[in-house]
C-alpha cells in the first residue's frame, strides 16, 4: 500500500535509465517505470490484480543486485538505480518469449478471441522471438469437449500466467478456475476437471478478457465471424 507523506516531506527518488524520477513510497519499480513512459513488457500483469511476477518479462537491472529482478513485485527504494532496457535485459526477454512461444500451437490468434488476446503475438513480433530454437513438446490440453456456449477453453495456447485464475478469485470472488499439476504439466482447470457449466463459473467473461494469448476465447464472437475459428486444439 502506498504510504502518504506529510507536506514537509519530499518524495524519494530513483534513477530510471539515467533519469531521476520521484515516486510515492509503496510503488513498485514497474509502476514507476510505467508512469514514466517506459515500455516494460509483461504477460502476467493485470493492474486490477495483485502483482504475481510469474512471466519474468518485466525484469530490470538494479545496481548492486546480482541478477535482474521482476519490476512488478520489487518496491521502489530511494536512491535505487534501475536499467529497464539494457542489452542483458532485452536478451533475457527475447529468450523467455522464445521459450513461451515454443510451447504453444500458434502465437497469432484472432483478435475476436478477447481484448487482451494479442499481447503475446505483439511481444513475440517486437522481440523477433522465433519459435525454432526451442521447438519441442506443447504444453496444455484444450477442452474442445466443453459444451458451454460462451467460453472456448483452448489451452493449447495457455502460458500459465494465471491471470484467469486470479481475476476469477480476486475480482469476481467465484474461485471457479484452478490450477492442476506442476511444471510442464501445469493445466488450468475447474473442480474435478469437469465442464465450466458444472462449476462455480458465472460466465462473466472476465477470464476471457484478461487472457493474453486467446487460450480463453469468446465463443459468441468467433461464431459470429462464421469461418470455423471454433475448431482446433487437442
C-alpha positions in Angstrom: 0.0 0.0 0.0 1.2 3.5 -0.8 2.1 5.5 2.3 1.0 9.2 2.5 3.7 11.8 3.1 3.5 14.8 5.3 3.6 18.2 3.5 7.1 18.8 4.9 8.4 15.6 3.5 10.0 15.3 0.0 9.2 12.4 -2.3 12.0 9.8 -2.6 13.6 9.4 -6.0 15.2 6.7 -8.0 17.3 6.8 -11.2 15.5 5.2 -14.1 17.6 4.8 -17.3 19.7 7.7 -16.2 16.7 10.0 -15.3 15.8 10.9 -11.7 12.2 10.0 -11.0 10.2 10.8 -7.9 7.9 8.2 -6.5 5.4 7.6 -3.7 6.6 5.1 -1.1 4.9 1.7 -1.8 5.1 2.0 -5.6 6.8 -0.9 -7.4 9.5 -0.3 -9.9 7.1 -1.4 -12.7 4.5 1.2 -11.6 7.2 3.9 -11.5 8.6 2.9 -14.9 5.1 2.8 -16.5 4.2 6.2 -15.1 7.5 7.5 -16.6 6.5 6.2 -20.0 8.8 3.2 -20.1 7.5 0.3 -22.1 8.4 -2.6 -19.8 6.8 -5.8 -21.2 4.8 -8.3 -19.2 2.3 -11.1 -19.8 1.2 -12.0 -16.3 0.4 -8.4 -15.1 -3.1 -7.0 -14.9 -3.4 -3.7 -13.0 -6.6 -4.9 -11.3 -4.7 -7.9 -9.7 -2.1 -8.4 -7.1 1.3 -8.5 -8.8 2.4 -12.1 -9.4 5.8 -12.0 -11.2 5.5 -15.3 -12.9 6.3 -14.4 -16.5 9.6 -12.6 -15.6 9.4 -10.4 -18.8 9.3 -7.3 -16.6 12.8 -7.9 -15.2 15.1 -4.9 -14.9 18.6 -4.4 -13.7 19.1 -2.8 -10.4 22.6 -1.5 -9.4 24.0 -3.7 -6.6 21.7 -6.7 -7.4 23.5 -9.8 -8.7 20.6 -10.8 -11.1 17.8 -8.9 -12.8 14.6 -8.6 -10.6 10.9 -8.6 -11.5 9.9 -5.0 -11.6 6.2 -5.7 -10.8 7.0 -7.2 -7.4 10.0 -5.1 -6.5 9.3 -2.0 -4.4 11.0 1.2 -5.4 13.6 2.4 -3.0 15.2 5.9 -2.5 18.4 6.1 -4.4 17.8 2.9 -6.5 19.4 2.9 -9.9 17.4 0.9 -12.5 18.0 0.0 -16.1 14.8 -1.1 -17.9 16.1 -2.0 -21.3 19.8 -2.9 -21.1 21.2 -5.4 -23.6 21.2 -8.1 -20.9 17.6 -7.5 -20.0 16.4 -7.4 -23.6 18.3 -10.6 -24.4 16.6 -12.3 -21.4 13.2 -11.1 -22.6 13.8 -12.5 -26.1 14.8 -15.9 -24.8 11.8 -16.0 -22.4 9.5 -15.2 -25.3 11.1 -17.9 -27.4 10.5 -20.4 -24.7 6.9 -19.4 -24.2 6.1 -19.4 -27.9 7.7 -22.8 -28.5 5.2 -24.5 -26.2 2.1 -23.1 -28.0 0.3 -24.5 -31.0 0.3 -21.0 -32.5 1.0 -17.4 -31.5 -1.1 -15.4 -34.0 -4.7 -15.6 -33.0 -7.9 -13.8 -34.0 -8.4 -10.5 -32.1 -12.1 -11.6 -31.6 -10.9 -14.1 -29.0 -10.7 -11.3 -26.4 -9.4 -7.8 -25.8 -6.0 -8.9 -24.5 -5.6 -11.9 -26.8 -2.9 -10.1 -29.0 -0.4 -9.4 -26.2 1.8 -12.5 -26.7 1.8 -12.1 -30.5 2.7 -8.4 -30.2 5.7 -9.1 -27.9 6.9 -12.0 -30.0 7.0 -9.7 -33.0 8.5 -6.9 -31.1 11.4 -9.0 -29.9 11.7 -11.1 -33.0 11.3 -14.2 -30.8 11.3 -17.1 -33.2 9.9 -20.5 -32.2 12.5 -22.7 -33.8 15.3 -22.6 -31.2 13.3 -24.3 -28.5 10.9 -26.3 -30.7 9.6 -29.3 -28.8 6.6 -30.6 -26.9 3.5 -28.4 -26.4 2.0 -27.7 -23.0 -1.6 -27.5 -22.1 -4.6 -29.6 -23.3 -7.6 -27.9 -24.8 -11.1 -28.8 -23.7 -13.0 -28.8 -27.0 -15.5 -31.1 -25.4 -16.8 -28.4 -23.1 -20.3 -27.8 -24.3 -20.8 -24.3 -22.8 -21.9 -21.8 -25.4 -19.8 -18.9 -24.1 -16.1 -19.6 -23.4 -13.7 -21.6 -25.6 -11.1 -23.4 -23.5 -8.2 -23.6 -26.0 -5.5 -24.5 -23.5 -3.0 -25.4 -26.3 -2.4 -21.6 -26.2 -2.1 -21.3 -22.4 1.2 -19.9 -21.0 0.3 -20.4 -17.3 0.2 -16.7 -16.5 -2.7 -17.4 -14.1 -4.4 -14.2 -14.9 -7.7 -16.0 -15.5 -7.4 -17.9 -12.2 -6.6 -14.7 -10.3 -9.3 -12.5 -11.9 -11.9 -15.1 -11.1 -10.8 -15.2 -7.5 -9.7 -11.6 -6.8 -12.2 -9.7 -8.8 -15.3 -11.9 -9.0 -14.8 -14.0 -5.9 -16.0 -17.1 -7.7 -12.9 -19.3 -7.5 -14.2 -21.3 -10.4 -10.9 -21.8 -12.1 -7.9 -23.5 -10.5 -4.5 -25.0 -11.4 -3.7 -28.7 -11.7 -0.3 -30.3 -11.8 3.1 -28.7 -11.8 5.9 -27.7 -14.1 5.4 -28.6 -17.8 2.3 -30.5 -16.9 0.5 -27.4 -15.4 -3.1 -27.2 -16.5 -5.8 -24.6 -16.0 -9.0 -26.5 -14.9 -12.1 -26.4 -12.8 -13.1 -28.6 -9.9 -12.8 -32.3 -10.7 -11.6 -31.5 -14.2 -15.1 -31.0 -15.5 -17.0 -28.6 -17.6 -17.5 -24.9 -16.8 -21.3 -25.1 -16.6 -20.9 -27.7 -13.8 -18.5 -25.4 -11.8 -18.9 -22.2 -9.9 -18.4 -20.2 -13.1 -20.9 -17.5 -13.7 -19.8 -16.8 -17.3 -18.9 -13.2 -16.5 -16.2 -13.3 -19.2 -13.5 -11.6 -17.1 -11.2 -14.6 -17.6 -11.6 -14.2 -21.4 -10.9 -10.5 -21.4 -7.7 -10.8 -19.4 -6.2 -13.8 -21.2 -3.1 -12.5 -23.2 -2.9 -15.4 -25.7 -6.5 -16.2 -26.6 -6.4 -19.5 -24.7 -9.8 -18.5 -23.3 -11.9 -17.0 -26.0 -15.4 -15.6 -26.7 -17.3 -18.3 -28.5 -20.1 -16.0 -29.5 -17.7 -13.5 -31.2 -15.9 -16.3 -33.0 -19.2 -17.9 -34.0 -20.4 -14.5 -35.4 -17.3 -14.4 -37.6 -18.5 -17.6 -39.2 -15.3 -19.0 -40.5 -14.6 -22.1 -38.4 -12.4 -20.4 -35.8 -14.0 -22.6 -33.1 -12.1 -25.6 -34.3 -8.6 -26.6 -33.4 -6.7 -27.8 -30.4 -6.3 -31.2 -28.9 
